[in-house]
Amino acid sequence: MKKWIIPAILFLTLLGITAWMTSLGSVGVFRMAPAGRVLTATWKHLQLVLAAEILAILVGVPIGFMLTRRSFRAVGPIIMGIVNIGQTVPTLALIGIVTLLLGMGFTAALVGLFIYALLPIVRNTYAGILSVDPAIKEASLGMGMTKSQVTLRVELPLARPVLIAGIRTSTVVNVGTAAVAGMIGAGGLGELIMTGLAVRVTEMILQGAAPAAALAIALDALLGGVEAWMTPRGLRRTSTSTKRQRKTRSVLADGSL
């Protein structure tokens, strides 16, 4: 339970900052966005992120899995190298390229976020499947399982924690990237942030940035819970046992000093 304390404090603090900035009403000659607009922008921001994530999961998981199959193993490392390079492309550069191709608006932002969300999911799916011990798969085949059963009952469950970690990473990153998408008229909290930057009013920037950060923390905590829940019981026990062994070694090392 202790690991939830700091995220909860940060989340509540950010919500408090959002409420405080909204309650100001105006700063000099500039009017702050009303509470209704902040809620609408937050909802649109969340829609943009979730739509991109769902598309990325539907496309990225099959691609990552396919690259681990024997017929694609030769090109798997090459494609993963391209994926890793793609992850280094700056956010503004990617949004700019997509805008040139599709114009401004929600669709261009969705495509840009989809590309950014796709890369960690493909990489983690690929790494998760390859991390499954071949001896376990051989044992499953020896027990009479078909290849499809080995995939569904052995490979995917064991790779699931790594896969969920990729989804978790891409979701949190895309919350911030969606804010940048406000520059191309995609809506969301990015519009509030860009408005504040344009008029150089810190309070208006915070009114958009604080709920965006709170949304990232909330989604990270939610997906962290999903990751723990979807981790097979045997892996959880192994992880707990490993942590206890490390703690014991640390105590013994301190005692020896």
ABEGO torsion letter per residue (X at the ends): XAAAAAAAAAAAAAAAAAAAAAAAGBBEABBBBBAAAAAAAAAAAAAAAAAAAAAAAAAAAAAAAAAABAAAAAAAAAAAAAAAAAAABBAAAAAAAAAAAAEBEAAAAAAAAAAAAAAAAAAAAAAAAAABBAAAAAAAAAAGBBAAAAAAAAAAAAAAAAAAAAAAAAAAAAAAAAAAAAAAGAEEAAAAAAAAAAAGBAAAAAAAAAAAAAAAAAAAAAAAAAAAAABBAAAAAAAAAAAAAAAAAAAAAAAAX
